[in-house]
Amino acid sequence: MLVFSTQHGKQVGCYLKSFLNSGKKEIFDFKILFSPLYSLLKVSSFDILGPMERFYEQITFIFDRLHGFWEHEELHRKISIGLVLLFLFSLFVIELNRRGLLPAQAGQLIPENHFHAVQAAFVVILILEVISLIFVLPCSFSRSVGKQFEILALILMRNAFKELAYFPEPITFAGNQDKVLHILADGFGALLIFALLGLYYMLQKRWAKKVRWSSELFEFVAAKKAISMVLLTIFIGMGSWNLYANALGIAQTDFFQDFYTVLIITDILIVLVAQCFNPSASSIFRNSGYALSTMIIRLALVAPVYYNVLLGTAAVIFAISLTFISYRLFSEEP
């Protein structure tokens, strides 16, 4: 006996409407068409789904609920308001510390330069972007790589503002020429990478192939969603430990640099998983190339000023070249 709720009926209708509008006239496999709908069916007399299918359905359900919650407009509005309040509160606390109005123990932990408030705001923005990246991973390899370039541009912009923390207040140019050059390098580097990223997205939009629905595609996307959920757990764990260690005064390396190492491992894992579903040489090479570009990003994060811009720019140019070659020269498999 099959039992549908009203919501289930709406979802079935959406899938059918999408299929009928596709204009396909060949005979189709109903199992492929209804593979994402199996989780909507309550079957009492026999079991349609195997263990792996159940796992894929459960992972998809949990991930989609989390993704929907994260992308909700009301949540982003509240986060934006909280970011403004955090920035103002940071300025207020720093000013209190400058005037010696905080307890001695708290005063040792809080900086006295107002520009540290800017850095704190950018850290929160980067955290939000990394979470968005985790939810983008199941979409496509190229889209997740583009998101990583966005984060690299924001990190370079943060580094430019971070240099202001080393300036005296009020700001003076004398004796700070090197810091000014660092600000210019990181700022223009972020701008260059952001501009190249626009070209990268333009090429992706123009040449990206439209993928036909299949049960294998559903399983591949579900596998990437499972990886993303593990990655989200690791991100929360690393972030919690970083906050705890900083509260105890334990020296820590840059959190985003450490997490990018995890991202490289994740990208390589996705390349290997993708090979199980699409073992063609061109797809393996393209995905491996995108993974290599993320490794170059990781090197850019630990490189000194000037070199970080060169490495970041090289990573974007490599991804653009890979996109051009893949879709123009290998658009059709032999």
C-alpha positions as CSV (number, residue, x, y, z in Angstrom):
1,M,0.0,0.0,0.0
2,L,1.4,3.4,-1.0
3,V,0.6,6.4,1.2
4,F,1.2,10.0,0.0
5,S,0.9,13.2,1.9
6,T,-0.2,16.4,0.2
7,Q,3.4,17.6,0.3
8,H,4.7,14.4,-1.3
9,G,2.1,14.8,-4.0
10,K,3.4,18.3,-4.8
11,Q,7.0,17.0,-5.0
12,V,6.0,14.1,-7.3
13,G,4.2,16.6,-9.5
14,C,7.2,18.9,-9.7
15,Y,9.4,15.9,-10.8
16,L,6.9,14.8,-13.4
17,K,6.5,18.4,-14.8
18,S,10.2,18.8,-15.0
19,F,10.5,15.6,-17.0
20,L,7.7,16.3,-19.4
21,N,9.0,19.8,-20.1
22,S,12.4,18.4,-21.0
23,G,11.0,17.4,-24.4
24,K,12.5,13.9,-24.3
25,K,10.5,11.5,-26.5
26,E,12.5,8.3,-26.0
27,I,11.4,5.5,-23.7
28,F,12.5,6.1,-20.2
29,D,13.2,4.0,-17.1
30,F,10.6,4.7,-14.4
31,K,13.1,3.6,-11.8
32,I,15.5,6.3,-12.9
33,L,12.8,8.9,-13.0
34,F,11.5,8.1,-9.5
35,S,14.8,7.4,-7.8
36,P,14.7,10.7,-5.8
37,L,11.1,9.9,-4.9
38,Y,11.6,6.6,-3.2
39,S,12.0,8.3,0.1
40,L,8.5,9.7,-0.3
41,L,6.9,6.3,-0.5
42,K,5.9,4.3,2.5
43,V,5.8,0.6,1.4
44,S,4.4,-2.0,3.8
45,S,4.3,-5.1,1.7
46,F,7.7,-5.0,0.0
47,D,10.9,-3.0,0.2
48,I,11.9,-1.1,-2.9
49,L,15.1,0.5,-1.6
50,G,18.3,-1.3,-0.9
51,P,20.7,-0.3,2.0
52,M,22.8,2.1,-0.2
53,E,19.7,3.7,-1.7
54,R,18.3,4.3,1.8
55,F,21.6,5.8,2.9
56,Y,21.6,8.1,-0.2
57,E,18.0,9.2,0.5
58,Q,18.6,9.8,4.2
59,I,21.7,11.8,3.5
60,T,19.9,13.9,0.8
61,F,17.0,14.6,3.1
62,I,19.2,15.7,6.0
63,F,21.6,17.8,3.8
64,D,18.7,19.5,2.0
65,R,17.1,20.5,5.2
66,L,20.3,22.0,6.5
67,H,21.0,23.7,3.2
68,G,17.5,25.2,3.1
69,F,17.9,26.5,6.7
70,W,21.2,28.0,5.9
71,E,20.1,29.7,2.7
72,H,16.9,31.1,4.3
73,E,16.7,34.9,3.7
74,E,15.6,35.6,7.2
75,L,18.6,33.9,8.7
76,H,21.0,35.9,6.5
77,R,19.3,39.1,7.5
78,K,19.7,38.3,11.2
79,I,23.4,37.3,10.6
80,S,24.0,40.6,8.8
81,I,22.5,42.6,11.7
82,G,24.6,40.5,14.2
83,L,27.7,41.3,12.2
84,V,27.1,45.1,12.4
85,L,26.4,44.8,16.2
86,L,29.6,42.7,16.6
87,F,31.7,45.4,14.8
88,L,30.2,48.2,16.9
89,F,30.6,46.2,20.1
90,S,34.3,45.4,19.2
91,L,35.0,49.1,18.7
92,F,33.3,49.9,22.0
93,V,35.3,47.3,24.0
94,I,38.6,48.3,22.3
95,E,37.9,51.9,23.3
96,L,37.2,50.9,26.9
97,N,40.5,49.0,26.9
98,R,42.4,52.0,25.5
99,R,41.0,54.2,28.4
100,G,41.9,51.6,31.0
101,L,38.3,50.9,32.0
102,L,38.5,47.1,31.7
103,P,39.9,44.7,34.3
104,A,43.6,44.0,34.0
105,Q,43.1,40.3,33.0
106,A,40.5,41.2,30.3
107,G,42.7,44.1,29.1
108,Q,45.5,41.7,28.3
109,L,43.3,39.7,25.9
110,I,41.7,42.7,24.1
111,P,43.8,44.8,21.6
112,E,44.0,48.5,21.8
113,N,43.9,49.3,18.1
114,H,40.5,50.0,16.6
115,F,41.4,48.3,13.3
116,H,41.3,44.9,15.1
117,A,37.5,45.3,15.0
118,V,37.7,45.4,11.1
119,Q,39.7,42.2,11.2
120,A,37.2,40.5,13.5
121,A,34.3,41.4,11.1
122,F,36.2,40.0,8.2
123,V,36.9,36.7,10.1
124,V,33.1,36.3,10.6
125,I,32.5,37.0,6.9
126,L,35.1,34.4,6.0
127,I,33.4,31.9,8.3
128,L,30.1,32.5,6.6
129,E,31.7,32.1,3.2
130,V,33.4,28.8,4.2
131,I,30.0,27.4,5.4
132,S,28.5,28.4,2.1
133,L,31.4,26.7,0.3
134,I,30.6,23.5,2.2
135,F,27.0,23.6,1.0
136,V,28.2,24.3,-2.6
137,L,30.4,21.3,-2.8
138,P,27.7,18.9,-4.0
139,C,26.7,21.2,-6.9
140,S,29.7,20.8,-9.1
141,F,33.5,20.7,-8.8
142,S,33.9,23.9,-10.9
143,R,31.4,25.8,-8.8
144,S,33.1,24.8,-5.5
145,V,36.5,25.8,-6.9
146,G,35.1,29.2,-7.8
147,K,33.8,29.6,-4.3
148,Q,37.3,28.9,-3.0
149,F,38.6,31.6,-5.2
150,E,36.0,34.0,-3.7
151,I,37.3,33.1,-0.2
152,L,40.9,33.6,-1.3
153,A,40.0,37.1,-2.5
154,L,38.4,37.9,0.8
155,I,41.4,36.6,2.7
156,L,43.7,38.9,0.7
157,M,41.3,41.7,1.5
158,R,41.4,40.8,5.2
159,N,45.2,40.7,5.1
160,A,45.2,44.3,3.7
161,F,43.0,45.5,6.6
162,K,45.1,43.4,9.0
163,E,48.2,45.6,8.2
164,L,46.3,48.6,9.6
165,A,46.5,47.0,13.0
166,Y,50.3,47.6,13.0
167,F,49.8,51.3,12.3
168,P,49.9,53.7,15.2
169,E,46.8,55.8,16.0
170,P,46.4,58.3,14.5
171,I,47.7,56.7,11.2
172,T,51.0,58.1,9.9
173,F,52.8,57.4,6.7
174,A,56.4,57.9,8.0
175,G,58.0,54.7,9.0
176,N,55.2,52.6,7.6
177,Q,56.2,52.5,3.9
178,D,56.5,48.7,3.9
179,K,53.1,48.2,5.4
180,V,51.6,50.5,2.8
181,L,53.1,48.4,0.0
182,H,51.7,45.3,1.6
183,I,48.3,46.8,1.7
184,L,48.5,47.8,-2.0
185,A,49.8,44.3,-2.9
186,D,47.0,42.4,-1.1
187,G,44.3,44.9,-2.1
188,F,45.2,44.9,-5.8
189,G,45.8,41.2,-5.7
190,A,42.3,40.6,-4.3
191,L,40.9,42.8,-7.0
192,L,42.8,41.0,-9.7
193,I,41.7,37.5,-8.5
194,F,38.1,38.8,-8.2
195,A,38.2,40.0,-11.8
196,L,39.6,36.8,-13.1
197,L,37.0,34.9,-11.1
198,G,34.3,36.8,-13.1
199,L,35.9,35.5,-16.3
200,Y,36.1,32.0,-14.9
201,Y,32.3,32.1,-14.0
202,M,31.5,33.5,-17.5
203,L,33.3,30.6,-19.2
204,Q,31.6,28.1,-16.9
205,K,28.2,29.6,-17.7
206,R,28.8,29.6,-21.4
207,W,30.3,26.2,-21.9
208,A,29.2,24.0,-19.0
209,K,27.3,21.0,-20.2
210,K,23.7,20.3,-19.1
211,V,23.8,17.1,-17.2
212,R,20.9,14.7,-17.8
213,W,19.2,13.1,-14.8
214,S,20.1,9.5,-13.9
215,S,20.1,7.3,-10.9
216,E,24.0,7.3,-11.0
217,L,24.0,11.1,-10.9
218,F,21.6,11.1,-7.9
219,E,24.0,8.7,-6.1
220,F,27.0,10.7,-7.0
221,V,25.4,13.9,-5.7
222,A,24.3,12.1,-2.5
223,A,27.8,10.9,-1.9
224,K,29.1,14.4,-2.2
225,K,26.4,15.6,0.2
226,A,27.7,13.0,2.7
227,I,31.2,14.3,2.3
228,S,30.0,17.8,2.8
229,M,28.3,16.9,6.0
230,V,31.5,15.3,7.3
231,L,33.4,18.4,6.3
232,L,30.9,20.6,8.1
233,T,31.4,18.6,11.3
234,I,35.2,18.9,10.9
235,F,34.8,22.7,10.4
236,I,32.7,23.1,13.5
237,G,35.1,21.0,15.5
238,M,38.2,22.9,14.3
239,G,36.5,26.2,15.0
240,S,35.4,25.2,18.5
241,W,38.9,24.1,19.4
242,N,40.4,27.3,17.9
243,L,38.0,29.4,20.1
244,Y,38.8,27.3,23.2
245,A,42.5,27.5,22.6
246,N,42.5,31.2,22.1
247,A,40.5,31.7,25.3
248,L,43.2,29.8,27.2
249,G,45.9,31.8,25.5
250,I,47.3,28.8,23.6
251,A,49.1,29.8,20.4
252,Q,47.3,28.7,17.2
253,T,48.1,28.8,13.5
254,D,45.7,30.5,11.1
255,F,42.4,28.7,11.2
256,F,41.6,29.2,7.5
257,Q,45.0,27.9,6.4
258,D,44.5,24.7,8.4
259,F,41.0,24.2,7.0
260,Y,42.2,24.7,3.5
261,T,44.4,21.6,4.0
262,V,41.3,19.7,4.8
263,L,39.7,21.1,1.7
264,I,42.5,19.8,-0.5
265,I,42.0,16.3,0.9
266,T,38.3,16.7,0.4
267,D,38.7,17.7,-3.2
268,I,41.0,14.7,-3.9
269,L,38.4,12.4,-2.3
270,I,35.7,13.9,-4.5
271,V,37.9,13.3,-7.5
272,L,38.2,9.6,-6.6
273,V,34.5,9.3,-5.9
274,A,33.7,11.0,-9.2
275,Q,35.9,8.4,-11.0
276,C,33.5,5.7,-9.7
277,F,30.6,7.3,-11.6
278,N,32.4,8.9,-14.6
279,P,35.7,7.2,-15.3
280,S,36.4,9.0,-18.6
281,A,40.0,10.4,-18.9
282,S,38.8,14.0,-19.7
283,S,36.6,14.2,-16.6
284,I,39.3,12.7,-14.3
285,F,41.9,15.2,-15.7
286,R,39.5,18.2,-15.4
287,N,38.6,17.3,-11.8
288,S,42.2,16.6,-10.8
289,G,43.2,20.0,-12.3
290,Y,40.6,21.8,-10.3
291,A,42.0,20.0,-7.2
292,L,45.5,21.1,-8.1
293,S,44.2,24.7,-8.3
294,T,43.0,24.4,-4.7
295,M,46.4,23.2,-3.7
296,I,48.0,26.3,-5.2
297,I,45.4,28.4,-3.2
298,R,46.7,26.6,-0.1
299,L,50.3,27.6,-0.9
300,A,49.1,31.2,-1.5
301,L,47.7,31.3,2.0
302,V,51.0,30.5,3.6
303,A,53.2,32.4,1.2
304,P,54.7,35.8,2.2
305,V,53.3,39.0,0.8
306,Y,53.7,39.5,-3.0
307,Y,54.2,35.8,-3.5
308,N,50.7,35.1,-2.2
309,V,49.2,37.3,-4.9
310,L,51.3,35.6,-7.6
311,L,50.3,32.2,-6.5
312,G,46.6,33.1,-6.1
313,T,46.6,34.7,-9.6
314,A,48.4,31.6,-11.0
315,A,45.7,29.4,-9.5
316,V,42.9,31.3,-11.1
317,I,44.6,31.5,-14.5
318,F,45.2,27.7,-14.3
319,A,41.5,27.1,-13.6
320,I,40.5,29.4,-16.4
321,S,42.9,27.6,-18.8
322,L,41.7,24.2,-17.7
323,T,38.0,25.3,-18.3
324,F,38.8,26.6,-21.7
325,I,40.7,23.5,-22.8
326,S,38.2,21.1,-21.3
327,Y,35.1,22.6,-22.9
328,R,36.6,23.8,-26.2
329,L,39.0,21.0,-27.1
330,F,37.3,18.1,-25.3
331,S,33.6,19.0,-25.6
332,E,32.8,15.7,-27.2
333,E,34.4,12.4,-26.2
334,P,35.8,10.3,-29.1
